[in-house]
Amino acid sequence: GQQVMQIPQYQHVQEGEDFTTYCNSSTTLSNIQWYKQRPGGHPVFLIQLVKSGEVKKQKRLTFQFGEAKKNSSLHITATQTTDVGTYFCAGQNQAGTALIFGKGTTLSVSS
Amino acid sequence: ETGVTQSPTHLIKTRGQQVTLRCSSQSGHNTVSWYQQALGQGPQFIFQYYREEENGRGNFPPRFSGLQFPNYSSELNVNALELDDSALYLCASSLVDGGETQYFGPGTRLLVL
């Protein structure tokens, strides 16, 4: 079945360092979505990418969708302690009814 | 906040019991999806309801069932609870059946003893 894989599973950085998480799908995606989940919280929508090669920025966060629409990345510049949490990518399933989530990358930041 | 609400927030049940979880979708959203998130994992799709009909189902057994009401609120029912059903259950509402952003509620944490 369709799978979405994310690496790394965990990442610890010093405040001010950069962070990147990578997402790969076993199938071509119509779109990819990114969510952030704080400890004890629920997934919160960050962004959706639809076009091949699309790049979107939200302040210190940069999201990319690969040319083949099978991979994506999230890059955070100059991390802050508020960036702590687990970042999930999610691709739409073939029927367009469900999001298939990766296992997430958990980011910890020390000051 | 997304406007998606879930109840109860926490629940403890014993193996073999039945449970009903509830979700009120964001105003104007006609599609509700349910996900199960085990500790340390990403959310796993259970099923989706669109205009009161099941519109897609993940790899979950029939003892997981659901309903959607005319006001688009939804219920998730789980029969014959097993220890592995302990998880965070999330509902997410969206405007159309697929292809649109899903907005998650705060979830119900279920513990099965």
Contacts between the chains, C-beta under 8 A, distances in Angstrom:
chain1	res1	chain2	res2	distance
A	1	B	59	7.8
A	30	B	99	6.8
A	31	B	99	7.1
A	33	B	101	6.7
A	33	B	102	7.8
A	35	B	104	7.7
A	41	B	106	7.6
A	42	B	88	7.6
A	42	B	90	6.0
A	42	B	104	4.8
A	42	B	105	6.6
A	42	B	106	5.1
A	42	B	107	4.9
A	43	B	43	6.6
A	43	B	90	7.1
A	43	B	104	4.9
A	44	B	2	8.0
A	44	B	104	7.2
A	45	B	101	5.5
A	45	B	102	7.4
A	45	B	103	6.4
A	45	B	104	7.6
A	48	B	101	5.8
A	88	B	42	5.4
A	88	B	43	7.6
A	90	B	42	7.7
A	92	B	98	6.6
A	92	B	99	6.5
A	93	B	45	7.3
A	93	B	56	7.5
A	95	B	56	5.5
A	95	B	98	7.0
A	96	B	97	7.3
A	96	B	98	3.1
A	96	B	99	5.4
A	97	B	33	7.7
A	97	B	48	4.8
A	97	B	55	5.4
A	97	B	56	3.0
A	97	B	97	6.3
A	97	B	98	5.0
A	98	B	33	6.5
A	98	B	45	3.8
A	98	B	48	6.3
A	98	B	56	5.7
A	98	B	58	6.3
A	99	B	33	7.6
A	99	B	35	7.9
A	99	B	43	7.5
A	99	B	45	6.6
A	99	B	92	7.9
A	99	B	102	6.1
A	100	B	45	7.0
A	101	B	35	7.9
A	101	B	42	3.4
A	101	B	43	5.0
A	101	B	44	7.4
A	102	B	42	5.6
A	103	B	40	8.0
A	103	B	41	6.0
A	103	B	42	5.0
A	104	B	41	7.9
A	104	B	42	5.3
